[in-house]
């Protein structure tokens, strides 16, 4: 894979995907250890319903 494609994926990950995962409370970043941590995942239905409430969507 070309270096340019790898950089493009990194940008998408850091600026799009990781913030969405953090908003959904599926991951968190530990400043002290500088690690991305996977949180205990709640039931998918609960996450979807909470997202609908936050976006003012019918749940």
mmCIF file as Biopython writes it, N, C-alpha, C and O atoms, coordinates in Angstrom:
data_model
#
loop_
_atom_site.group_PDB
_atom_site.id
_atom_site.type_symbol
_atom_site.label_atom_id
_atom_site.label_alt_id
_atom_site.label_comp_id
_atom_site.label_asym_id
_atom_site.label_entity_id
_atom_site.label_seq_id
_atom_site.pdbx_PDB_ins_code
_atom_site.Cartn_x
_atom_site.Cartn_y
_atom_site.Cartn_z
_atom_site.occupancy
_atom_site.B_iso_or_equiv
_atom_site.auth_seq_id
_atom_site.auth_asym_id
_atom_site.pdbx_PDB_model_num
ATOM 1   N N  . UNK A ? 1  ? 0.858   -1.176 0.000  1.0 0.0 1  A 1 
ATOM 2   C CA . UNK A ? 1  ? 0.000   0.000  0.000  1.0 0.0 1  A 1 
ATOM 3   C C  . UNK A ? 1  ? 0.902   1.237  0.000  1.0 0.0 1  A 1 
ATOM 4   O O  . UNK A ? 1  ? 1.835   1.322  0.799  1.0 0.0 1  A 1 
ATOM 5   N N  . UNK A ? 2  ? 0.635   2.178  -0.876 1.0 0.0 2  A 1 
ATOM 6   C CA . UNK A ? 2  ? 1.465   3.399  -0.939 1.0 0.0 2  A 1 
ATOM 7   C C  . UNK A ? 2  ? 1.366   4.217  0.352  1.0 0.0 2  A 1 
ATOM 8   O O  . UNK A ? 2  ? 0.342   4.206  1.034  1.0 0.0 2  A 1 
ATOM 9   N N  . UNK A ? 3  ? 2.450   4.924  0.670  1.0 0.0 3  A 1 
ATOM 10  C CA . UNK A ? 3  ? 2.499   5.752  1.877  1.0 0.0 3  A 1 
ATOM 11  C C  . UNK A ? 3  ? 1.371   6.782  1.912  1.0 0.0 3  A 1 
ATOM 12  O O  . UNK A ? 3  ? 0.834   7.079  2.979  1.0 0.0 3  A 1 
ATOM 13  N N  . UNK A ? 4  ? 1.011   7.326  0.750  1.0 0.0 4  A 1 
ATOM 14  C CA . UNK A ? 4  ? -0.051  8.335  0.695  1.0 0.0 4  A 1 
ATOM 15  C C  . UNK A ? 4  ? -1.390  7.748  1.133  1.0 0.0 4  A 1 
ATOM 16  O O  . UNK A ? 4  ? -2.167  8.411  1.819  1.0 0.0 4  A 1 
ATOM 17  N N  . UNK A ? 5  ? -1.658  6.507  0.738  1.0 0.0 5  A 1 
ATOM 18  C CA . UNK A ? 5  ? -2.908  5.857  1.118  1.0 0.0 5  A 1 
ATOM 19  C C  . UNK A ? 5  ? -2.933  5.598  2.627  1.0 0.0 5  A 1 
ATOM 20  O O  . UNK A ? 5  ? -3.971  5.760  3.267  1.0 0.0 5  A 1 
ATOM 21  N N  . UNK A ? 6  ? -1.806  5.201  3.187  1.0 0.0 6  A 1 
ATOM 22  C CA . UNK A ? 6  ? -1.723  4.958  4.625  1.0 0.0 6  A 1 
ATOM 23  C C  . UNK A ? 6  ? -1.995  6.251  5.384  1.0 0.0 6  A 1 
ATOM 24  O O  . UNK A ? 6  ? -2.742  6.244  6.363  1.0 0.0 6  A 1 
ATOM 25  N N  . UNK A ? 7  ? -1.405  7.352  4.952  1.0 0.0 7  A 1 
ATOM 26  C CA . UNK A ? 7  ? -1.636  8.648  5.602  1.0 0.0 7  A 1 
ATOM 27  C C  . UNK A ? 7  ? -3.092  9.062  5.487  1.0 0.0 7  A 1 
ATOM 28  O O  . UNK A ? 7  ? -3.656  9.623  6.426  1.0 0.0 7  A 1 
ATOM 29  N N  . UNK A ? 8  ? -3.699  8.789  4.348  1.0 0.0 8  A 1 
ATOM 30  C CA . UNK A ? 8  ? -5.113  9.125  4.146  1.0 0.0 8  A 1 
ATOM 31  C C  . UNK A ? 8  ? -5.990  8.342  5.132  1.0 0.0 8  A 1 
ATOM 32  O O  . UNK A ? 8  ? -6.928  8.894  5.708  1.0 0.0 8  A 1 
ATOM 33  N N  . UNK A ? 9  ? -5.681  7.059  5.320  1.0 0.0 9  A 1 
ATOM 34  C CA . UNK A ? 9  ? -6.428  6.240  6.274  1.0 0.0 9  A 1 
ATOM 35  C C  . UNK A ? 9  ? -6.227  6.729  7.702  1.0 0.0 9  A 1 
ATOM 36  O O  . UNK A ? 9  ? -7.173  6.735  8.489  1.0 0.0 9  A 1 
ATOM 37  N N  . UNK A ? 10 ? -5.027  7.134  8.043  1.0 0.0 10 A 1 
ATOM 38  C CA . UNK A ? 10 ? -4.753  7.659  9.381  1.0 0.0 10 A 1 
ATOM 39  C C  . UNK A ? 10 ? -5.591  8.907  9.649  1.0 0.0 10 A 1 
ATOM 40  O O  . UNK A ? 10 ? -6.171  9.052  10.725 1.0 0.0 10 A 1 
ATOM 41  N N  . UNK A ? 11 ? -5.651  9.795  8.679  1.0 0.0 11 A 1 
ATOM 42  C CA . UNK A ? 11 ? -6.423  11.029 8.829  1.0 0.0 11 A 1 
ATOM 43  C C  . UNK A ? 11 ? -7.899  10.701 9.029  1.0 0.0 11 A 1 
ATOM 44  O O  . UNK A ? 11 ? -8.555  11.265 9.905  1.0 0.0 11 A 1 
ATOM 45  N N  . UNK A ? 12 ? -8.420  9.778  8.207  1.0 0.0 12 A 1 
ATOM 46  C CA . UNK A ? 12 ? -9.832  9.386  8.343  1.0 0.0 12 A 1 
ATOM 47  C C  . UNK A ? 12 ? -10.080 8.774  9.709  1.0 0.0 12 A 1 
ATOM 48  O O  . UNK A ? 12 ? -11.100 9.061  10.335 1.0 0.0 12 A 1 
ATOM 49  N N  . UNK A ? 13 ? -9.175  7.942  10.180 1.0 0.0 13 A 1 
ATOM 50  C CA . UNK A ? 13 ? -9.328  7.299  11.476 1.0 0.0 13 A 1 
ATOM 51  C C  . UNK A ? 13 ? -9.360  8.327  12.603 1.0 0.0 13 A 1 
ATOM 52  O O  . UNK A ? 13 ? -10.260 8.308  13.442 1.0 0.0 13 A 1 
ATOM 53  N N  . UNK A ? 14 ? -8.375  9.222  12.618 1.0 0.0 14 A 1 
ATOM 54  C CA . UNK A ? 14 ? -8.252  10.181 13.720 1.0 0.0 14 A 1 
ATOM 55  C C  . UNK A ? 14 ? -9.314  11.268 13.696 1.0 0.0 14 A 1 
ATOM 56  O O  . UNK A ? 14 ? -9.748  11.735 14.749 1.0 0.0 14 A 1 
ATOM 57  N N  . UNK A ? 15 ? -9.736  11.675 12.503 1.0 0.0 15 A 1 
ATOM 58  C CA . UNK A ? 15 ? -10.647 12.814 12.421 1.0 0.0 15 A 1 
ATOM 59  C C  . UNK A ? 15 ? -12.109 12.434 12.206 1.0 0.0 15 A 1 
ATOM 60  O O  . UNK A ? 15 ? -12.994 13.276 12.355 1.0 0.0 15 A 1 
ATOM 61  N N  . UNK A ? 16 ? -12.366 11.188 11.860 1.0 0.0 16 A 1 
ATOM 62  C CA . UNK A ? 16 ? -13.753 10.799 11.605 1.0 0.0 16 A 1 
ATOM 63  C C  . UNK A ? 16 ? -14.179 9.613  12.480 1.0 0.0 16 A 1 
ATOM 64  O O  . UNK A ? 16 ? -15.114 9.733  13.271 1.0 0.0 16 A 1 
ATOM 65  N N  . UNK A ? 17 ? -13.506 8.488  12.341 1.0 0.0 17 A 1 
ATOM 66  C CA . UNK A ? 17 ? -13.955 7.261  12.992 1.0 0.0 17 A 1 
ATOM 67  C C  . UNK A ? 17 ? -13.752 7.256  14.504 1.0 0.0 17 A 1 
ATOM 68  O O  . UNK A ? 17 ? -14.676 6.911  15.241 1.0 0.0 17 A 1 
ATOM 69  N N  . UNK A ? 18 ? -12.585 7.624  14.977 1.0 0.0 18 A 1 
ATOM 70  C CA . UNK A ? 18 ? -12.343 7.610  16.422 1.0 0.0 18 A 1 
ATOM 71  C C  . UNK A ? 18 ? -13.232 8.587  17.181 1.0 0.0 18 A 1 
ATOM 72  O O  . UNK A ? 18 ? -13.743 8.228  18.242 1.0 0.0 18 A 1 
ATOM 73  N N  . UNK A ? 19 ? -13.440 9.809  16.684 1.0 0.0 19 A 1 
ATOM 74  C CA . UNK A ? 19 ? -14.381 10.689 17.390 1.0 0.0 19 A 1 
ATOM 75  C C  . UNK A ? 19 ? -15.793 10.104 17.475 1.0 0.0 19 A 1 
ATOM 76  O O  . UNK A ? 19 ? -16.470 10.269 18.490 1.0 0.0 19 A 1 
ATOM 77  N N  . UNK A ? 20 ? -16.235 9.432  16.428 1.0 0.0 20 A 1 
ATOM 78  C CA . UNK A ? 20 ? -17.571 8.813  16.454 1.0 0.0 20 A 1 
ATOM 79  C C  . UNK A ? 20 ? -17.622 7.681  17.474 1.0 0.0 20 A 1 
ATOM 80  O O  . UNK A ? 20 ? -18.620 7.531  18.179 1.0 0.0 20 A 1 
ATOM 81  N N  . UNK A ? 21 ? -16.562 6.886  17.561 1.0 0.0 21 A 1 
ATOM 82  C CA . UNK A ? 21 ? -16.517 5.810  18.550 1.0 0.0 21 A 1 
ATOM 83  C C  . UNK A ? 21 ? -16.484 6.379  19.969 1.0 0.0 21 A 1 
ATOM 84  O O  . UNK A ? 21 ? -17.086 5.823  20.888 1.0 0.0 21 A 1 
ATOM 85  N N  . UNK A ? 22 ? -15.770 7.496  20.130 1.0 0.0 22 A 1 
ATOM 86  C CA . UNK A ? 22 ? -15.713 8.141  21.446 1.0 0.0 22 A 1 
ATOM 87  C C  . UNK A ? 22 ? -17.083 8.719  21.808 1.0 0.0 22 A 1 
ATOM 88  O O  . UNK A ? 22 ? -17.521 8.591  22.951 1.0 0.0 22 A 1 
ATOM 89  N N  . UNK A ? 23 ? -17.756 9.348  20.858 1.0 0.0 23 A 1 
ATOM 90  C CA . UNK A ? 23 ? -19.095 9.891  21.095 1.0 0.0 23 A 1 
ATOM 91  C C  . UNK A ? 23 ? -20.069 8.790  21.495 1.0 0.0 23 A 1 
ATOM 92  O O  . UNK A ? 23 ? -20.956 9.004  22.322 1.0 0.0 23 A 1 
ATOM 93  N N  . UNK A ? 24 ? -19.899 7.618  20.906 1.0 0.0 24 A 1 
ATOM 94  C CA . UNK A ? 24 ? -20.772 6.482  21.216 1.0 0.0 24 A 1 
ATOM 95  C C  . UNK A ? 24 ? -20.344 5.790  22.502 1.0 0.0 24 A 1 
ATOM 96  O O  . UNK A ? 24 ? -20.951 4.801  22.913 1.0 0.0 24 A 1 
ATOM 97  N N  . UNK A ? 25 ? -19.299 6.313  23.135 1.0 0.0 25 A 1 
ATOM 98  C CA . UNK A ? 25 ? -18.773 5.773  24.391 1.0 0.0 25 A 1 
ATOM 99  C C  . UNK A ? 25 ? -18.297 4.330  24.255 1.0 0.0 25 A 1 
ATOM 100 O O  . UNK A ? 25 ? -18.424 3.533  25.184 1.0 0.0 25 A 1 
ATOM 101 N N  . UNK A ? 26 ? -17.752 4.007  23.091 1.0 0.0 26 A 1 
ATOM 102 C CA . UNK A ? 26 ? -17.211 2.669  22.877 1.0 0.0 26 A 1 
ATOM 103 C C  . UNK A ? 26 ? -15.711 2.624  23.135 1.0 0.0 26 A 1 
ATOM 104 O O  . UNK A ? 26 ? -15.163 1.567  23.447 1.0 0.0 26 A 1 
ATOM 105 N N  . UNK A ? 27 ? -15.052 3.763  23.006 1.0 0.0 27 A 1 
ATOM 106 C CA . UNK A ? 27 ? -13.616 3.851  23.288 1.0 0.0 27 A 1 
ATOM 107 C C  . UNK A ? 27 ? -13.356 5.109  24.103 1.0 0.0 27 A 1 
ATOM 108 O O  . UNK A ? 27 ? -14.163 6.039  24.113 1.0 0.0 27 A 1 
ATOM 109 N N  . UNK A ? 28 ? -12.221 5.121  24.784 1.0 0.0 28 A 1 
ATOM 110 C CA . UNK A ? 28 ? -11.780 6.327  25.473 1.0 0.0 28 A 1 
ATOM 111 C C  . UNK A ? 28 ? -10.265 6.387  25.367 1.0 0.0 28 A 1 
ATOM 112 O O  . UNK A ? 28 ? -9.599  5.365  25.205 1.0 0.0 28 A 1 
ATOM 113 N N  . UNK A ? 29 ? -9.737  7.587  25.461 1.0 0.0 29 A 1 
ATOM 114 C CA . UNK A ? 29 ? -8.301  7.785  25.369 1.0 0.0 29 A 1 
ATOM 115 C C  . UNK A ? 29 ? -7.764  8.099  26.751 1.0 0.0 29 A 1 
ATOM 116 O O  . UNK A ? 29 ? -8.231  9.021  27.420 1.0 0.0 29 A 1 
ATOM 117 N N  . UNK A ? 30 ? -6.775  7.320  27.173 1.0 0.0 30 A 1 
ATOM 118 C CA . UNK A ? 30 ? -6.130  7.528  28.457 1.0 0.0 30 A 1 
ATOM 119 C C  . UNK A ? 30 ? -4.908  8.413  28.232 1.0 0.0 30 A 1 
ATOM 120 O O  . UNK A ? 30 ? -3.902  7.979  27.672 1.0 0.0 30 A 1 
ATOM 121 N N  . UNK A ? 31 ? -5.017  9.672  28.683 1.0 0.0 31 A 1 
ATOM 122 C CA . UNK A ? 31 ? -3.930  10.648 28.497 1.0 0.0 31 A 1 
ATOM 123 C C  . UNK A ? 31 ? -2.628  10.184 29.141 1.0 0.0 31 A 1 
ATOM 124 O O  . UNK A ? 31 ? -1.549  10.341 28.571 1.0 0.0 31 A 1 
ATOM 125 N N  . UNK A ? 32 ? -2.746  9.612  30.332 1.0 0.0 32 A 1 
ATOM 126 C CA . UNK A ? 32 ? -1.547  9.234  31.082 1.0 0.0 32 A 1 
ATOM 127 C C  . UNK A ? 32 ? -0.752  8.139  30.360 1.0 0.0 32 A 1 
ATOM 128 O O  . UNK A ? 32 ? 0.466   8.243  30.215 1.0 0.0 32 A 1 
ATOM 129 N N  . UNK A ? 33 ? -1.441  7.103  29.914 1.0 0.0 33 A 1 
ATOM 130 C CA . UNK A ? 33 ? -0.753  5.999  29.241 1.0 0.0 33 A 1 
ATOM 131 C C  . UNK A ? 33 ? -0.668  6.196  27.730 1.0 0.0 33 A 1 
ATOM 132 O O  . UNK A ? 33 ? 0.031   5.458  27.036 1.0 0.0 33 A 1 
ATOM 133 N N  . UNK A ? 34 ? -1.394  7.206  27.226 1.0 0.0 34 A 1 
ATOM 134 C CA . UNK A ? 34 ? -1.467  7.494  25.791 1.0 0.0 34 A 1 
ATOM 135 C C  . UNK A ? 34 ? -1.940  6.276  24.998 1.0 0.0 34 A 1 
ATOM 136 O O  . UNK A ? 34 ? -1.394  5.945  23.946 1.0 0.0 34 A 1 
ATOM 137 N N  . UNK A ? 35 ? -2.973  5.621  25.535 1.0 0.0 35 A 1 
ATOM 138 C CA . UNK A ? 35 ? -3.542  4.453  24.881 1.0 0.0 35 A 1 
ATOM 139 C C  . UNK A ? 35 ? -5.026  4.647  24.642 1.0 0.0 35 A 1 
ATOM 140 O O  . UNK A ? 35 ? -5.719  5.307  25.416 1.0 0.0 35 A 1 
ATOM 141 N N  . UNK A ? 36 ? -5.492  4.068  23.572 1.0 0.0 36 A 1 
ATOM 142 C CA . UNK A ? 36 ? -6.910  4.035  23.270 1.0 0.0 36 A 1 
ATOM 143 C C  . UNK A ? 36 ? -7.477  2.782  23.924 1.0 0.0 36 A 1 
ATOM 144 O O  . UNK A ? 36 ? -6.977  1.679  23.701 1.0 0.0 36 A 1 
ATOM 145 N N  . UNK A ? 37 ? -8.512  2.949  24.724 1.0 0.0 37 A 1 
ATOM 146 C CA . UNK A ? 37 ? -9.073  1.834  25.483 1.0 0.0 37 A 1 
ATOM 147 C C  . UNK A ? 37 ? -10.470 1.506  24.987 1.0 0.0 37 A 1 
ATOM 148 O O  . UNK A ? 37 ? -11.295 2.397  24.784 1.0 0.0 37 A 1 
ATOM 149 N N  . UNK A ? 38 ? -10.724 0.234  24.796 1.0 0.0 38 A 1 
ATOM 150 C CA . UNK A ? 38 ? -12.060 -0.232 24.446 1.0 0.0 38 A 1 
ATOM 151 C C  . UNK A ? 38 ? -12.846 -0.346 25.735 1.0 0.0 38 A 1 
ATOM 152 O O  . UNK A ? 38 ? -12.440 -1.053 26.657 1.0 0.0 38 A 1 
ATOM 153 N N  . UNK A ? 39 ? -13.954 0.338  25.801 1.0 0.0 39 A 1 
ATOM 154 C CA . UNK A ? 39 ? -14.787 0.290  27.002 1.0 0.0 39 A 1 
ATOM 155 C C  . UNK A ? 39 ? -15.671 -0.942 26.939 1.0 0.0 39 A 1 
ATOM 156 O O  . UNK A ? 39 ? -15.842 -1.552 25.884 1.0 0.0 39 A 1 
ATOM 157 N N  . UNK A ? 40 ? -16.227 -1.295 28.081 1.0 0.0 40 A 1 
ATOM 158 C CA . UNK A ? 40 ? -17.198 -2.383 28.077 1.0 0.0 40 A 1 
ATOM 159 C C  . UNK A ? 40 ? -18.362 -1.933 27.221 1.0 0.0 40 A 1 
ATOM 160 O O  . UNK A ? 40 ? -18.964 -0.889 27.476 1.0 0.0 40 A 1 
ATOM 161 N N  . UNK A ? 41 ? -18.675 -2.706 26.221 1.0 0.0 41 A 1 
ATOM 162 C CA . UNK A ? 41 ? -19.704 -2.302 25.270 1.0 0.0 41 A 1 
ATOM 163 C C  . UNK A ? 41 ? -21.087 -2.638 25.800 1.0 0.0 41 A 1 
ATOM 164 O O  . UNK A ? 41 ? -21.374 -3.791 26.120 1.0 0.0 41 A 1 
ATOM 165 N N  . UNK A ? 42 ? -21.949 -1.621 25.891 1.0 0.0 42 A 1 
ATOM 166 C CA . UNK A ? 42 ? -23.336 -1.885 26.282 1.0 0.0 42 A 1 
ATOM 167 C C  . UNK A ? 42 ? -24.048 -2.598 25.136 1.0 0.0 42 A 1 
ATOM 168 O O  . UNK A ? 42 ? -23.530 -2.687 24.023 1.0 0.0 42 A 1 
ATOM 169 N N  . UNK A ? 43 ? -25.219 -3.092 25.425 1.0 0.0 43 A 1 
ATOM 170 C CA . UNK A ? 43 ? -25.979 -3.746 24.368 1.0 0.0 43 A 1 
ATOM 171 C C  . UNK A ? 43 ? -26.144 -2.798 23.192 1.0 0.0 43 A 1 
ATOM 172 O O  . UNK A ? 43 ? -26.358 -1.599 23.372 1.0 0.0 43 A 1 
ATOM 173 N N  . UNK A ? 44 ? -26.044 -3.339 22.000 1.0 0.0 44 A 1 
ATOM 174 C CA . UNK A ? 44 ? -26.139 -2.530 20.792 1.0 0.0 44 A 1 
ATOM 175 C C  . UNK A ? 44 ? -27.445 -1.754 20.737 1.0 0.0 44 A 1 
ATOM 176 O O  . UNK A ? 44 ? -27.460 -0.600 20.307 1.0 0.0 44 A 1 
ATOM 177 N N  . UNK A ? 45 ? -28.521 -2.358 21.157 1.0 0.0 45 A 1 
ATOM 178 C CA . UNK A ? 45 ? -29.826 -1.681 21.123 1.0 0.0 45 A 1 
ATOM 179 C C  . UNK A ? 45 ? -29.797 -0.427 21.992 1.0 0.0 45 A 1 
ATOM 180 O O  . UNK A ? 45 ? -30.301 0.621  21.591 1.0 0.0 45 A 1 
ATOM 181 N N  . UNK A ? 46 ? -29.209 -0.534 23.181 1.0 0.0 46 A 1 
ATOM 182 C CA . UNK A ? 46 ? -29.127 0.619  24.083 1.0 0.0 46 A 1 
ATOM 183 C C  . UNK A ? 46 ? -28.326 1.748  23.443 1.0 0.0 46 A 1 
ATOM 184 O O  . UNK A ? 46 ? -28.718 2.912  23.517 1.0 0.0 46 A 1 
ATOM 185 N N  . UNK A ? 47 ? -27.213 1.404  22.821 1.0 0.0 47 A 1 
ATOM 186 C CA . UNK A ? 47 ? -26.381 2.418  22.162 1.0 0.0 47 A 1 
ATOM 187 C C  . UNK A ? 47 ? -27.162 3.097  21.043 1.0 0.0 47 A 1 
ATOM 188 O O  . UNK A ? 47 ? -27.113 4.319  20.902 1.0 0.0 47 A 1 
ATOM 189 N N  . UNK A ? 48 ? -27.873 2.318  20.256 1.0 0.0 48 A 1 
ATOM 190 C CA . UNK A ? 48 ? -28.646 2.883  19.143 1.0 0.0 48 A 1 
ATOM 191 C C  . UNK A ? 48 ? -29.755 3.801  19.640 1.0 0.0 48 A 1 
ATOM 192 O O  . UNK A ? 48 ? -29.979 4.874  19.079 1.0 0.0 48 A 1 
ATOM 193 N N  . UNK A ? 49 ? -30.452 3.377  20.699 1.0 0.0 49 A 1 
ATOM 194 C CA . UNK A ? 49 ? -31.518 4.213  21.241 1.0 0.0 49 A 1 
ATOM 195 C C  . UNK A ? 49 ? -30.976 5.520  21.821 1.0 0.0 49 A 1 
ATOM 196 O O  . UNK A ? 49 ? -31.578 6.577  21.635 1.0 0.0 49 A 1 
ATOM 197 N N  . UNK A ? 50 ? -29.851 5.451  22.517 1.0 0.0 50 A 1 
ATOM 198 C CA . UNK A ? 50 ? -29.247 6.666  23.055 1.0 0.0 50 A 1 
ATOM 199 C C  . UNK A ? 50 ? -28.827 7.607  21.933 1.0 0.0 50 A 1 
ATOM 200 O O  . UNK A ? 50 ? -28.987 8.823  22.037 1.0 0.0 50 A 1 
ATOM 201 N N  . UNK A ? 51 ? -28.292 7.039  20.868 1.0 0.0 51 A 1 
ATOM 202 C CA . UNK A ? 51 ? -27.884 7.860  19.728 1.0 0.0 51 A 1 
ATOM 203 C C  . UNK A ? 51 ? -29.101 8.546  19.110 1.0 0.0 51 A 1 
ATOM 204 O O  . UNK A ? 51 ? -29.039 9.722  18.750 1.0 0.0 51 A 1 
ATOM 205 N N  . UNK A ? 52 ? -30.195 7.817  18.988 1.0 0.0 52 A 1 
ATOM 206 C CA . UNK A ? 52 ? -31.415 8.409  18.430 1.0 0.0 52 A 1 
ATOM 207 C C  . UNK A ? 52 ? -31.911 9.560  19.310 1.0 0.0 52 A 1 
ATOM 208 O O  . UNK A ? 52 ? -32.344 10.595 18.804 1.0 0.0 52 A 1 
ATOM 209 N N  . UNK A ? 53 ? -31.843 9.372  20.626 1.0 0.0 53 A 1 
ATOM 210 C CA . UNK A ? 53 ? -32.272 10.438 21.536 1.0 0.0 53 A 1 
ATOM 211 C C  . UNK A ? 53 ? -31.384 11.672 21.377 1.0 0.0 53 A 1 
ATOM 212 O O  . UNK A ? 53 ? -31.882 12.797 21.332 1.0 0.0 53 A 1 
ATOM 213 N N  . UNK A ? 54 ? -30.074 11.461 21.291 1.0 0.0 54 A 1 
ATOM 214 C CA . UNK A ? 54 ? -29.153 12.588 21.174 1.0 0.0 54 A 1 
ATOM 215 C C  . UNK A ? 54 ? -29.342 13.333 19.867 1.0 0.0 54 A 1 
ATOM 216 O O  . UNK A ? 54 ? -29.146 14.546 19.803 1.0 0.0 54 A 1 
ATOM 217 N N  . UNK A ? 55 ? -29.723 12.608 18.821 1.0 0.0 55 A 1 
ATOM 218 C CA . UNK A ? 55 ? -29.912 13.225 17.503 1.0 0.0 55 A 1 
ATOM 219 C C  . UNK A ? 55 ? -31.345 13.654 17.272 1.0 0.0 55 A 1 
ATOM 220 O O  . UNK A ? 55 ? -31.692 14.110 16.183 1.0 0.0 55 A 1 
ATOM 221 N N  . UNK A ? 56 ? -32.190 13.511 18.304 1.0 0.0 56 A 1 
ATOM 222 C CA . UNK A ? 56 ? -33.612 13.823 18.209 1.0 0.0 56 A 1 
ATOM 223 C C  . UNK A ? 56 ? -34.299 13.026 17.102 1.0 0.0 56 A 1 
ATOM 224 O O  . UNK A ? 56 ? -35.128 13.552 16.359 1.0 0.0 56 A 1 
ATOM 225 N N  . UNK A ? 57 ? -33.934 11.738 17.009 1.0 0.0 57 A 1 
ATOM 226 C CA . UNK A ? 57 ? -34.523 10.830 16.041 1.0 0.0 57 A 1 
ATOM 227 C C  . UNK A ? 57 ? -35.536 9.943  16.756 1.0 0.0 57 A 1 
ATOM 228 O O  . UNK A ? 57 ? -35.393 9.689  17.952 1.0 0.0 57 A 1 
ATOM 229 N N  . UNK A ? 58 ? -36.558 9.466  16.044 1.0 0.0 58 A 1 
ATOM 230 C CA . UNK A ? 58 ? -37.495 8.560  16.703 1.0 0.0 58 A 1 
ATOM 231 C C  . UNK A ? 58 ? -36.803 7.257  17.096 1.0 0.0 58 A 1 
ATOM 232 O O  . UNK A ? 58 ? -36.057 6.689  16.298 1.0 0.0 58 A 1 
ATOM 233 N N  . UNK A ? 59 ? -37.042 6.782  18.311 1.0 0.0 59 A 1 
ATOM 234 C CA . UNK A ? 59 ? -36.345 5.591  18.795 1.0 0.0 59 A 1 
ATOM 235 C C  . UNK A ? 59 ? -37.209 4.378  18.851 1.0 0.0 59 A 1 
ATOM 236 O O  . UNK A ? 59 ? -36.745 3.306  19.242 1.0 0.0 59 A 1 
#
